[in-house]
């Protein structure tokens, strides 16, 4: 029994006692995204493996080491999504969304899966909020996406999250930069980890993102991409910086940011906090102008971001940020006998039709046990129904926090007069 009563390593249950944390973040993120004109999209939890091989990149750690991949019953290779962008792009192409008015702005909440060593802020199953925008190529659009992330953090009341930006150029100027990296890292070839030895020829920029201690030390003195940007990419990056300043968004330039996925071009960015363990990045994103075409669509600029919700919760907890209060039972209606309990169920049903959380006894408890239960679940109000109450069509409504009581009608207008209960609660 031990195996089936314990969640798989790297996963966690989202319990009722903490669900208000998730709802706080999700409602804030959705509200901000909608204010920017984004519409929600929901894509499958798994996709054809080739989608991630082509979109994310065959030389990335995600594809080489971390994907949950299996063959279905017809031998097709299927992968649980390791990130949200590729699936959103595939859905936009397949369903003709890119033929609609541009820019197309989408947002989503999704679970992702990566097989890696679990640690604080990094699980094998994790939750992301993401935004993808298609058809916008100006530096202002880059700044707007960054501003959207910043607005979410402001909405949540978070502090001390710093923004770092970089440009990794286009395929044209990156080719020269990659040659410079091959020349630089070539002198350390024998000391590189086995993975980076293979990357050196295929995709040397991946060496900058290696987690190996020795490879990381070499990266500190590696050539900087900003020194190799072509004029168009340089102008675009300058435009992004100008737009961020106009929006009063502070940033620092970090030329070592390359992001872990191959589809990025030009602007890349990370929001970093010191309140989520060693995994300081709480949100990352950037531009991916070649991804739509790579996956099978027409040439289309794109950009977006994804934030890990588990890490946001870590930051909020560390900063004692406020979550919206957990929903509590509005009214528990107790019954003194079987007839009264049935009547209590009718009253509870009427209240539910008005959107209230109302409960009554459904397990056959004594009146004393019912009241203990009402207190245990944190009911705001309670009411006891017996023969006298049913005959008079009146009952006492008790405020469980203050002990105050008022008499209310429980006749036909009971639910319609619910405003009297609300007034009493204030």
C-alpha positions in Angstrom: 0.0 0.0 0.0 2.9 2.4 0.5 3.5 2.9 -3.2 -0.1 3.7 -4.1 -0.7 6.0 -1.2 2.3 8.2 -1.9 2.5 10.7 -4.8 5.3 10.0 -7.3 8.6 11.8 -6.6 8.7 15.3 -8.0 4.9 15.8 -7.8 2.7 17.3 -5.1 -1.0 17.5 -4.2 -2.7 20.9 -4.2 -4.8 20.7 -1.0 -8.0 22.5 -0.1 -6.2 24.4 2.7 -3.8 26.0 0.1 -6.1 26.3 -2.9 -6.8 30.0 -2.2 -3.1 30.6 -2.9 -3.4 29.2 -6.4 -6.7 31.0 -7.0 -5.2 34.3 -6.0 -2.4 34.0 -8.5 -4.5 32.6 -11.3 -7.2 35.3 -11.0 -4.5 38.1 -10.9 -2.6 36.7 -13.9 -5.8 36.2 -15.9 -7.1 39.7 -15.0 -3.9 41.4 -16.1 -3.7 39.3 -19.3 -7.2 40.1 -20.3 -6.6 43.8 -19.7 -3.9 43.5 -22.4 -6.4 41.9 -24.8 -5.3 38.3 -24.3 -7.7 35.4 -24.7 -7.5 32.1 -23.0 -6.5 28.9 -24.8 -6.3 25.4 -23.5 -4.1 22.8 -25.2 -3.6 19.0 -24.7 -1.3 17.9 -21.9 0.7 15.8 -24.4 1.8 16.3 -28.0 3.6 14.5 -30.7 7.3 14.3 -29.6 8.5 15.9 -32.9 6.8 19.1 -31.9 9.2 19.6 -29.0 12.2 18.3 -30.9 11.7 20.8 -33.7 10.3 23.7 -31.6 12.2 23.5 -28.3 15.4 22.2 -30.0 17.1 18.8 -30.1 20.2 20.1 -28.4 18.5 21.5 -25.3 18.6 19.9 -21.9 14.8 19.7 -22.0 14.7 17.5 -25.1 17.9 15.6 -24.5 17.4 14.7 -20.8 14.1 15.9 -19.3 11.1 14.9 -21.4 8.6 12.3 -20.4 8.3 10.4 -23.8 6.5 7.2 -24.5 5.0 5.3 -27.5 1.2 5.0 -27.6 -0.6 1.7 -28.5 0.0 2.4 -32.2 3.7 3.1 -31.8 3.5 6.9 -32.1 6.0 8.9 -30.0 4.1 11.0 -27.5 5.5 13.5 -24.9 4.0 15.1 -21.9 4.5 18.8 -22.5 7.7 20.2 -21.0 6.6 23.8 -21.7 3.6 25.6 -23.1 4.7 27.7 -26.1 5.1 24.9 -28.7 1.6 23.6 -28.0 0.1 27.0 -28.2 1.9 27.7 -31.6 0.7 24.3 -32.9 -2.9 25.0 -31.9 -2.8 28.5 -33.5 -1.5 27.0 -36.8 -3.9 24.1 -36.8 -7.0 26.1 -36.0 -6.3 29.0 -38.3 -6.0 31.5 -35.4 -3.1 33.2 -37.2 -5.5 34.1 -40.1 -7.6 36.3 -37.7 -6.9 39.9 -36.8 -3.3 40.4 -35.7 -1.7 40.6 -33.2 -3.1 37.4 -31.8 -2.8 37.4 -28.0 -3.3 34.2 -26.0 -2.8 33.2 -22.4 -3.0 29.8 -20.7 -2.6 27.9 -17.5 -1.0 24.5 -17.9 0.8 21.7 -16.2 4.2 20.8 -17.5 6.5 17.8 -16.9 10.3 17.5 -16.8 12.3 14.7 -15.5 15.0 16.3 -13.4 16.2 16.1 -9.8 13.4 17.6 -7.6 14.4 20.5 -5.4 12.9 23.6 -3.9 11.2 25.5 -6.7 11.7 22.8 -9.3 9.4 19.8 -9.5 8.9 17.2 -12.1 5.3 18.2 -12.5 4.8 22.0 -12.3 2.3 24.6 -13.2 2.8 27.5 -15.6 1.0 30.6 -16.6 2.0 31.7 -20.1 1.3 34.4 -22.7 2.0 34.2 -26.4 1.6 37.0 -28.9 1.8 36.6 -32.7 2.1 39.1 -35.4 3.9 41.9 -33.5 7.5 42.7 -34.3 8.2 46.1 -32.9 10.4 46.8 -29.8 7.3 48.2 -28.1 5.6 44.8 -28.2 8.6 43.3 -26.4 8.3 46.0 -23.7 4.6 45.5 -23.4 5.0 41.8 -22.7 7.6 42.6 -20.0 5.3 45.2 -18.6 2.5 42.6 -18.4 4.6 40.4 -16.2 5.6 43.4 -14.0 1.9 44.4 -13.7 1.1 40.8 -12.4 3.7 41.1 -9.7 2.5 44.6 -8.7 -1.1 43.2 -8.6 0.1 40.5 -6.3 2.0 42.9 -4.1 5.4 41.3 -4.7 8.6 43.3 -4.1 12.3 42.8 -4.8 11.9 41.0 -8.1 14.5 42.3 -10.5 14.3 42.3 -14.3 17.3 41.2 -16.4 17.3 41.5 -20.2 19.5 40.5 -23.1 19.4 40.1 -26.9 20.6 36.9 -28.5 20.2 38.3 -32.0 18.9 36.7 -35.2 20.3 33.6 -37.0 22.4 35.9 -39.2 24.4 37.5 -36.4 24.3 34.5 -34.2 26.3 32.5 -36.7 29.4 34.8 -36.2 28.9 34.6 -32.4 28.7 30.8 -32.4 32.0 30.7 -34.3 33.5 32.9 -31.6 32.2 30.6 -28.9 33.6 27.5 -30.7 37.0 29.2 -30.8 36.9 30.2 -27.2 35.6 26.9 -25.8 37.9 24.9 -28.1 40.8 25.6 -25.7 38.8 23.9 -22.9 37.5 21.0 -25.0 39.1 18.3 -22.8 37.7 19.8 -19.6 34.1 20.2 -20.8 31.3 17.9 -19.6 30.4 15.2 -22.1 27.2 17.0 -23.0 29.0 20.2 -23.8 31.6 18.4 -25.9 28.8 17.4 -28.2 27.1 20.8 -28.0 30.4 22.6 -29.0 29.8 21.8 -32.7 26.0 21.6 -32.8 24.9 24.5 -30.7 27.7 26.3 -28.7 25.3 28.8 -27.1 24.0 25.9 -25.0 27.3 25.9 -23.3 26.5 29.2 -21.7 23.5 27.6 -20.0 25.2 24.5 -18.7 24.7 23.7 -15.0 28.0 21.9 -14.7 30.3 23.8 -12.3 33.4 23.6 -14.5 31.5 24.6 -17.7 29.8 27.4 -15.8 33.2 28.8 -14.8 34.3 28.9 -18.4 31.1 30.8 -19.3 32.1 33.7 -17.2 34.8 34.8 -19.6 33.1 33.7 -22.8 32.5 36.2 -25.7 29.4 38.3 -25.2 26.5 38.1 -27.8 25.9 41.9 -27.6 29.3 42.4 -29.3 28.1 40.5 -32.3 24.6 41.8 -33.0 23.9 43.0 -36.5 22.6 46.5 -37.0 18.9 45.5 -37.1 19.1 43.4 -33.9 21.1 46.1 -32.2 18.5 48.7 -33.2 15.7 46.5 -32.0 17.3 46.0 -28.6 17.9 49.8 -28.2 14.2 50.2 -29.0 13.2 47.7 -26.3 15.3 49.6 -23.7 13.9 52.9 -24.7 10.3 51.6 -24.4 11.0 50.0 -21.0 12.4 53.4 -19.8 9.2 55.1 -21.1 7.1 52.6 -19.1 9.3 53.3 -15.9 10.3 49.6 -15.7 13.8 49.2 -14.2 16.1 46.6 -15.7 19.7 45.5 -15.9 21.4 44.0 -18.9 22.7 40.5 -18.4 24.6 39.3 -21.5 24.7 35.7 -20.2 21.0 35.2 -20.5 20.3 32.8 -23.4 17.3 30.9 -22.0 17.1 27.1 -22.2 15.1 26.7 -25.3 16.3 27.1 -28.9 13.4 29.0 -30.4 14.4 32.3 -28.9 15.6 35.2 -31.0 16.5 38.8 -30.2 15.0 39.9 -26.8 15.2 37.5 -23.9 14.4 38.3 -20.3 14.1 36.9 -16.8 12.5 38.1 -13.6 14.5 37.0 -10.7 13.8 36.7 -6.9 16.0 35.7 -4.0 13.0 34.2 -2.2 12.7 30.9 -4.1 15.8 28.9 -3.3 18.5 28.3 -5.8 16.0 28.5 -8.7 15.8 32.3 -8.7 14.0 32.8 -12.0 10.2 33.2 -11.4 9.4 34.2 -15.0 11.2 34.1 -18.3 10.5 34.8 -21.9 11.4 36.6 -25.0 11.0 36.7 -28.8 10.8 33.7 -31.1 10.4 35.0 -34.6 11.2 31.7 -36.4 9.1 29.3 -34.3 5.8 29.5 -36.2 7.5 28.7 -39.5 9.7 26.0 -37.9 6.6 24.2 -36.7 4.8 24.4 -40.0 3.1 27.8 -40.3 3.8 30.9 -42.3 6.5 33.3 -41.3 5.2 35.1 -38.3 6.9 37.0 -35.5 6.1 35.9 -32.0 7.0 36.5 -28.3 5.8 35.6 -24.9 6.7 34.4 -21.4 5.9 31.7 -18.8 6.0 31.9 -15.1 6.1 29.0 -12.6 3.2 29.2 -10.2 5.0 27.1 -7.5 7.8 29.6 -7.5 5.4 32.6 -7.3 3.8 31.0 -4.2 7.3 30.5 -2.7 8.0 34.2 -3.2 4.6 35.3 -1.8 5.0 33.1 1.3 8.5 34.4 1.9 7.2 38.0 1.6 4.1 37.4 3.6 2.1 38.6 0.7 -1.7 38.6 1.0 -3.8 35.9 -0.6 -7.5 36.3 -1.1 -9.2 34.7 1.9 -10.3 31.1 1.5 -14.1 30.7 0.9 -16.0 29.7 4.1 -19.4 28.2 4.7 -21.9 31.0 4.9 -24.6 29.1 6.8 -24.9 25.8 8.5 -28.5 24.7 9.1 -28.9 22.1 11.8 -31.9 19.9 12.4 -33.2 18.6 15.7 -34.8 15.4 14.1 -35.2 13.7 10.8 -38.1 15.9 9.7 -36.3 19.1 10.6 -33.1 17.9 8.9 -35.1 17.4 5.6 -36.5 20.9 6.0 -32.9 22.2 6.6 -31.9 20.6 3.3 -34.6 22.5 1.5 -33.5 25.8 3.0 -29.9 25.0 2.2 -30.8 24.3 -1.4 -32.7 27.6 -1.7 -29.6 29.5 -0.5 -27.3 27.6 -2.9 -29.5 28.9 -5.8 -28.5 32.4 -4.7 -24.8 31.5 -4.7 -24.3 30.9 -1.0 -22.3 28.1 0.5 -24.9 26.5 2.7 -24.6 23.1 4.5 -26.9 20.8 6.6 -26.4 17.5 8.3 -26.1 14.5 5.9 -24.5 11.9 8.2 -27.0 11.7 11.0 -25.2 13.6 13.7 -26.8 14.7 17.0 -27.6 18.4 17.4 -24.5 18.9 19.6 -22.3 17.2 17.0 -23.8 19.2 14.2 -22.9 22.5 16.0 -19.4 21.2 16.6 -19.1 20.4 12.9 -20.3 23.9 12.0 -17.7 25.4 14.2 -15.0 23.1 12.8 -15.6 24.1 9.2 -15.6 27.8 10.1 -19.2 28.5 9.2 -20.0 32.2 9.4 -23.6 31.6 10.6 -25.6 28.8 12.0 -29.3 28.1 12.4 -31.2 25.4 14.3 -34.5 24.0 12.8 -36.9 22.1 14.9 -40.7 21.6 15.2 -41.3 25.1 16.6 -39.3 26.7 13.9 -41.1 24.8 11.1 -44.5 25.7 12.7 -43.7 29.4 13.2 -41.6 29.7 10.0 -39.1 31.7 12.0 -35.6 30.8 13.3 -32.7 32.3 15.0 -29.7 33.1 12.9 -26.5 33.1 14.9 -23.2 34.8 14.1 -20.6 32.2 14.9 -17.9 34.7 15.5 -19.7 37.2 17.7 -22.5 35.0 19.1 -25.1 37.6 18.1 -28.5 36.3 17.1 -31.4 37.7 15.1 -34.8 36.1 14.2 -35.4 35.6 10.5 -38.2 34.3 8.4 -37.7 30.8 6.9 -40.8 30.9 4.8 -41.1 31.4 1.0 -39.0 34.6 1.1 -36.2 33.1 3.1 -33.6 33.1 0.2 -35.0 36.3 -1.4 -34.4 38.2 1.9 -30.8 37.0 2.1 -29.7 40.7 2.1 -30.8 40.8 5.7 -28.2 38.1 6.4 -25.5 40.0 4.6 -26.4 43.2 6.5 -26.2 41.3 9.7 -22.8 39.9 8.8 -21.4 43.4 8.3 
